[in-house]
Amino acid sequence: MRGHTCHHCKQWIEEGETHDCWTSTEAALTQDLSEDLQDAWQRLRETAASLGDQRIYASGTCIMFSRKSCYAFVRPKRSFLEVCLFLGRGLKAPQVRRAARQSKTKVANIVQIRHRDEVEPPITDWLQEAYALPDVLASKVAKSKAPKSKAPTSKRR
């Protein structure tokens, strides 16, 4: 038999067989989670969805939350949900595993969630802050580009 091993998922693919391991769904990424993690995922998704207009979609091994750009993503793991929140600052809190600057304006803050009860403040507050960050950044840009009023100059005679 002829075929090959997919270099992404390590699955054996027969010759002529179609294979797309990059196409994933929320259901596929969360189906093997424990009941506690399923509950935590549902609560996190509902909380994020209630923030306003956005797109929630699966991409590779993550579930992305985005407006014009991604403001957060969840990477389901066997024993926890790894949540990455893009904020304008690094967080210093016991829930935050690490924070890494991603650009001049965004810091990726990594949080691990193991139970539904953890999806409450301050995590929900940070999620709200991440959702609102594009608006905050846009207003800062608008203020910096606004024409500055010049003081009237008196003419000399």
C-alpha positions as CSV (number, residue, x, y, z in Angstrom):
1,M,0.0,0.0,0.0
2,R,1.2,3.4,-0.9
3,G,0.6,6.5,1.2
4,H,2.4,8.8,3.6
5,T,2.3,10.0,7.2
6,C,0.9,13.5,7.7
7,H,3.6,15.7,9.2
8,H,1.1,17.6,11.3
9,C,-1.1,15.0,12.9
10,K,1.1,11.9,12.3
11,Q,-1.8,10.0,10.8
12,W,-1.3,7.5,7.9
13,I,-2.9,8.7,4.7
14,E,-3.6,6.2,2.0
15,E,-2.8,7.3,-1.6
16,G,-5.7,9.2,-3.1
17,E,-7.4,9.7,0.3
18,T,-8.3,13.2,1.2
19,H,-6.9,14.6,4.4
20,D,-7.3,18.0,6.1
21,C,-6.1,17.9,9.7
22,W,-6.0,21.7,9.9
23,T,-9.8,22.0,9.5
24,S,-11.2,21.8,13.0
25,T,-14.3,22.7,14.8
26,E,-15.1,23.8,18.4
27,A,-16.9,20.4,18.9
28,A,-13.8,18.5,17.7
29,L,-11.5,20.4,19.9
30,T,-13.6,20.1,23.1
31,Q,-15.2,16.6,22.7
32,D,-12.5,14.8,24.7
33,L,-12.5,17.3,27.7
34,S,-13.6,16.1,31.1
35,E,-17.1,17.2,32.4
36,D,-15.5,20.0,34.5
37,L,-13.6,21.3,31.6
38,Q,-16.6,21.1,29.3
39,D,-18.5,23.2,31.8
40,A,-15.7,25.7,32.1
41,W,-15.5,25.9,28.3
42,Q,-19.2,26.6,28.0
43,R,-19.1,29.3,30.7
44,L,-16.1,30.9,29.1
45,R,-17.6,30.8,25.6
46,E,-21.0,32.2,26.9
47,T,-19.2,35.0,28.8
48,A,-17.1,36.0,25.7
49,A,-20.1,35.8,23.4
50,S,-22.1,38.1,25.6
51,L,-19.5,40.9,25.2
52,G,-20.8,41.9,21.8
53,D,-20.4,41.3,18.1
54,Q,-17.4,39.0,17.3
55,R,-16.4,35.9,15.5
56,I,-15.7,32.7,17.4
57,Y,-14.0,29.9,15.3
58,A,-11.7,27.0,15.5
59,S,-8.2,27.3,14.0
60,G,-5.7,24.4,14.2
61,T,-5.6,23.5,17.9
62,C,-7.2,26.7,19.2
63,I,-10.6,28.4,19.4
64,M,-10.3,32.0,18.5
65,F,-12.3,35.0,19.7
66,S,-11.9,38.0,17.4
67,R,-13.4,41.3,16.4
68,K,-11.2,42.8,13.7
69,S,-8.3,41.0,15.2
70,C,-8.0,38.2,17.7
71,Y,-8.4,39.4,21.3
72,A,-8.3,36.0,23.0
73,F,-8.0,32.3,22.2
74,V,-8.4,29.0,24.1
75,R,-6.2,26.0,23.6
76,P,-8.0,23.0,25.1
77,K,-5.6,20.6,26.9
78,R,-6.1,17.3,28.7
79,S,-6.3,18.8,32.2
80,F,-7.0,22.5,31.7
81,L,-8.0,25.2,29.3
82,E,-5.1,27.4,28.3
83,V,-6.5,30.9,27.7
84,C,-4.5,33.6,26.1
85,L,-5.8,37.2,26.6
86,F,-4.3,40.0,24.5
87,L,-4.2,43.1,26.7
88,G,-2.4,46.4,26.7
89,R,-0.5,45.4,29.8
90,G,1.1,42.4,31.4
91,L,-0.9,41.0,34.3
92,K,0.6,40.2,37.7
93,A,-1.8,37.8,39.4
94,P,-1.7,34.2,40.7
95,Q,-3.9,33.0,37.8
96,V,-1.5,34.3,35.2
97,R,1.1,31.7,34.2
98,R,3.1,34.1,32.0
99,A,2.9,37.3,30.1
100,A,4.8,38.0,26.9
101,R,4.9,41.2,24.8
102,Q,3.6,40.4,21.3
103,S,3.8,44.0,19.8
104,K,4.1,47.6,20.9
105,T,0.5,47.6,22.0
106,K,-0.3,44.0,23.0
107,V,0.8,41.6,25.7
108,A,-0.3,37.9,25.6
109,N,-1.3,36.9,29.1
110,I,-1.6,33.1,29.6
111,V,-4.2,31.8,32.1
112,Q,-5.0,28.1,32.9
113,I,-8.6,27.3,33.8
114,R,-9.4,23.9,35.4
115,H,-13.0,24.4,36.7
116,R,-16.2,26.3,35.8
117,D,-15.9,28.3,39.1
118,E,-12.7,29.9,37.8
119,V,-14.5,31.7,35.0
120,E,-15.4,34.7,37.2
121,P,-13.7,38.0,38.1
122,P,-10.9,38.8,37.6
123,I,-10.7,36.5,34.5
124,T,-14.0,37.7,33.1
125,D,-12.9,41.3,33.7
126,W,-9.7,40.6,31.8
127,L,-11.7,39.1,29.0
128,Q,-13.9,42.2,28.8
129,E,-10.7,44.4,28.8
130,A,-9.2,42.3,26.0
131,Y,-12.5,42.6,24.0
132,A,-12.4,46.4,24.5
133,L,-8.7,46.9,23.7
134,P,-9.1,47.6,19.9
135,D,-11.5,50.5,20.8
136,V,-9.1,51.9,23.4
137,L,-6.2,51.7,20.9
138,A,-8.3,53.3,18.1
139,S,-9.2,56.2,20.4
140,K,-5.6,56.7,21.3
141,V,-4.6,56.8,17.6
142,A,-7.4,59.2,16.8
143,K,-6.3,61.5,19.6
144,S,-2.7,61.5,18.4
145,K,-3.8,62.2,14.8
146,A,-6.3,65.0,15.7
147,P,-5.1,68.4,14.5
148,K,-3.7,70.4,17.3
149,S,-5.3,73.9,17.6
150,K,-2.8,76.6,17.3
151,A,-2.9,79.6,19.5
152,P,-3.8,82.8,17.7
153,T,-0.7,84.8,16.8
154,S,-0.8,88.5,17.1
155,K,0.6,90.4,14.2
156,R,3.2,93.1,14.8
157,R,2.8,96.5,13.3
